Amino acid sequence: MIQRAAEQTLRRLFVQYPVVTVTGPRQSGKTTLCRATFPELEYVNLERPDIRERAIDDPLGLLRRLRDGAIIDEIQRVPELLSYIQVEVDASNRTGRFVLTGSHQLRVSEAVSQSLAGRTGLIRLLPFSIAEAALARPSMTVDEMLATGFYPRIYDHGLDPAQALGDYFETYVERDVRQVSEIRNLQTFQRFVRLCAGRVGQLLNMHSLGNDVGVSHTTARHWISVLEAGFVVHLLPPFHANLSKRLIKSPKLYFYDVGLAAHLLGIETVAHISAHPLRGALFENLVVMEALKHRYNSGRRSNLTFYRDSGGTEVDLIYELAGDLVAIEVKAGETFTPALLANLSTFGKLLKERVRGQLLVYAGSEPQSHRGVFIIPPEQLEKRLREHDPGRA
């Protein structure tokens, strides 16, 4: 098993709270992480019909059997169990009782906030980071990362990415989508998701997206919320500041796993990546998710935005720390030229009192610096972010 960066955070929260809740996409490694971290805890899987039925019919009896603590998997299947867990942990008044996992963002968040507010630590576990994937498959090229993605099962079992990602998507649509939403035409929904993949790294326009798939913008908005809840897509909000410039207000669309986005674009091999017209957008997706994984693995929320104004100046990623900013530009080429720093330079002049650091992440392999900007390959991004935020893991 690959040791996950979030393990330290999971252990820390377990001794601070009576309950820790781990959410994230299916097959991101939640169960494996929790069981490897706490092998002494009993494991309860609410996906099993018999266990789920018992949790619904006799929650007090189930929790009495789990008095020494437990890992309870897929808690969103029996959200009413959380009210009984609340009573149990309040009565015992000790930490380190339960570890809960869930694969549905909204259902778990709503249920936990209603029943366990102040009683649970929260972790979002995404698929492997670049560093974690490298432990299983060293020296991957950028194109291999883009085509393979980062779901742990692909690495743990040596699966063919095209087959595994295709199966993942089919299972997600047939299983999770049917559970969480009354989507009547699954084929239209599948086409919608593929069109989303074609808009990776772009501003989200619900009207345009709905028109292209043949549904209303209201339906498109609902379907985006379904994809967000299922940890398929992530909407990166725009940066806001009191500037004279008119700033873009729409979010940008990314996928939690770049390999899934590539698969939905019809990419089946690494050879398809290099000449694909959306390679740059996929590389940007890779970098944005790497920064997000850094935040989530340390138990924190996203502090990521992007900057774009009406004059055409754009910075792909803004990492905010206590009001200070790290500006990050992303370029998919392997060659650095000073012209690539134009937007960072403009942004630095606009917010010079707040900009703590500037990074250019490119597809080259040699780290370098130019006029105070660090030019780095994507595998060094997490290290640079830790240097800017040394107080946290």
Secondary structure in CASP SS format (residue, H / E / C, confidence):
PFRMAT SS
TARGET T0000
AUTHOR 0000-0000-0000
METHOD secondary structure of the structure
MODEL  1
M C 1.00
I C 1.00
Q C 1.00
R C 1.00
A C 1.00
A C 1.00
E H 1.00
Q H 1.00
T H 1.00
L H 1.00
R H 1.00
R H 1.00
L H 1.00
F H 1.00
V C 1.00
Q C 1.00
Y C 1.00
P C 1.00
V E 1.00
V E 1.00
T E 1.00
V E 1.00
T E 1.00
G C 1.00
P C 1.00
R C 1.00
Q C 1.00
S C 1.00
G C 1.00
K H 1.00
T H 1.00
T H 1.00
L H 1.00
C H 1.00
R H 1.00
A H 1.00
T H 1.00
F C 1.00
P C 1.00
E C 1.00
L C 1.00
E E 1.00
Y E 1.00
V E 1.00
N E 1.00
L C 1.00
E C 1.00
R C 1.00
P H 1.00
D H 1.00
I H 1.00
R H 1.00
E H 1.00
R H 1.00
A H 1.00
I H 1.00
D H 1.00
D C 1.00
P H 1.00
L H 1.00
G H 1.00
L H 1.00
L H 1.00
R H 1.00
R H 1.00
L C 1.00
R C 1.00
D C 1.00
G C 1.00
A E 1.00
I E 1.00
I E 1.00
D E 1.00
E C 1.00
I H 1.00
Q H 1.00
R H 1.00
V C 1.00
P C 1.00
E C 1.00
L H 1.00
L H 1.00
S H 1.00
Y H 1.00
I H 1.00
Q H 1.00
V H 1.00
E H 1.00
V H 1.00
D H 1.00
A H 1.00
S H 1.00
N C 1.00
R C 1.00
T C 1.00
G C 1.00
R C 1.00
F E 1.00
V E 1.00
L E 1.00
T E 1.00
G E 1.00
S C 1.00
H C 1.00
Q H 1.00
L H 1.00
R H 1.00
V H 1.00
S H 1.00
E H 1.00
A H 1.00
V H 1.00
S H 1.00
Q H 1.00
S H 1.00
L C 1.00
A C 1.00
G C 1.00
R C 1.00
T E 1.00
G E 1.00
L E 1.00
I E 1.00
R E 1.00
L C 1.00
L C 1.00
P C 1.00
F C 1.00
S C 1.00
I H 1.00
A H 1.00
E H 1.00
A H 1.00
A H 1.00
L H 1.00
A H 1.00
R C 1.00
P C 1.00
S C 1.00
M C 1.00
T C 1.00
V H 1.00
D H 1.00
E H 1.00
M H 1.00
L H 1.00
A H 1.00
T H 1.00
G C 1.00
F C 1.00
Y C 1.00
P H 1.00
R H 1.00
I H 1.00
Y H 1.00
D H 1.00
H C 1.00
G C 1.00
L C 1.00
D C 1.00
P H 1.00
A H 1.00
Q H 1.00
A H 1.00
L H 1.00
G H 1.00
D H 1.00
Y H 1.00
F H 1.00
E H 1.00
T H 1.00
Y H 1.00
V H 1.00
E H 1.00
R H 1.00
D H 1.00
V H 1.00
R H 1.00
Q H 1.00
V H 1.00
S C 1.00
E C 1.00
I C 1.00
R C 1.00
N C 1.00
L H 1.00
Q H 1.00
T H 1.00
F H 1.00
Q H 1.00
R H 1.00
F H 1.00
V H 1.00
R H 1.00
L H 1.00
C H 1.00
A H 1.00
G C 1.00
R C 1.00
V C 1.00
G C 1.00
Q C 1.00
L E 1.00
L C 1.00
N C 1.00
M H 1.00
H H 1.00
S H 1.00
L H 1.00
G H 1.00
N H 1.00
D H 1.00
V H 1.00
G C 1.00
V C 1.00
S C 1.00
H H 1.00
T H 1.00
T H 1.00
A H 1.00
R H 1.00
H H 1.00
W H 1.00
I H 1.00
S H 1.00
V H 1.00
L H 1.00
E H 1.00
A H 1.00
G C 1.00
F C 1.00
V C 1.00
V E 1.00
H E 1.00
L E 1.00
L E 1.00
P C 1.00
P E 1.00
F C 1.00
H C 1.00
A C 1.00
N C 1.00
L C 1.00
S C 1.00
K C 1.00
R C 1.00
L E 1.00
I C 1.00
K C 1.00
S C 1.00
P C 1.00
K E 1.00
L E 1.00
Y E 1.00
F E 1.00
Y C 1.00
D C 1.00
V H 1.00
G H 1.00
L H 1.00
A H 1.00
A H 1.00
H H 1.00
L H 1.00
L C 1.00
G C 1.00
I C 1.00
E C 1.00
T C 1.00
V H 1.00
A H 1.00
H H 1.00
I H 1.00
S H 1.00
A C 1.00
H C 1.00
P C 1.00
L C 1.00
R H 1.00
G H 1.00
A H 1.00
L H 1.00
F H 1.00
E H 1.00
N H 1.00
L H 1.00
V H 1.00
V H 1.00
M H 1.00
E H 1.00
A H 1.00
L H 1.00
K H 1.00
H H 1.00
R H 1.00
Y H 1.00
N H 1.00
S C 1.00
G C 1.00
R C 1.00
R C 1.00
S C 1.00
N C 1.00
L E 1.00
T E 1.00
F E 1.00
Y E 1.00
R E 1.00
D E 1.00
S C 1.00
G C 1.00
G C 1.00
T C 1.00
E E 1.00
V E 1.00
D E 1.00
L E 1.00
I E 1.00
Y E 1.00
E E 1.00
L E 1.00
A C 1.00
G C 1.00
D E 1.00
L E 1.00
V E 1.00
A E 1.00
I E 1.00
E E 1.00
V E 1.00
K E 1.00
A C 1.00
G C 1.00
E C 1.00
T C 1.00
F C 1.00
T C 1.00
P H 1.00
A H 1.00
L H 1.00
L H 1.00
A H 1.00
N H 1.00
L H 1.00
S H 1.00
T H 1.00
F H 1.00
G H 1.00
K H 1.00
L H 1.00
L C 1.00
K C 1.00
E C 1.00
R C 1.00
V E 1.00
R E 1.00
G E 1.00
Q E 1.00
L E 1.00
L E 1.00
V E 1.00
Y E 1.00
A C 1.00
G C 1.00
S C 1.00
E C 1.00
P C 1.00
Q E 1.00
S E 1.00
H E 1.00
R C 1.00
G C 1.00
V E 1.00
F E 1.00
I E 1.00
I E 1.00
P C 1.00
P H 1.00
E H 1.00
Q H 1.00
L H 1.00
E H 1.00
K H 1.00
R H 1.00
L H 1.00
R H 1.00
E H 1.00
H H 1.00
D C 1.00
P C 1.00
G C 1.00
R C 1.00
A C 1.00
END
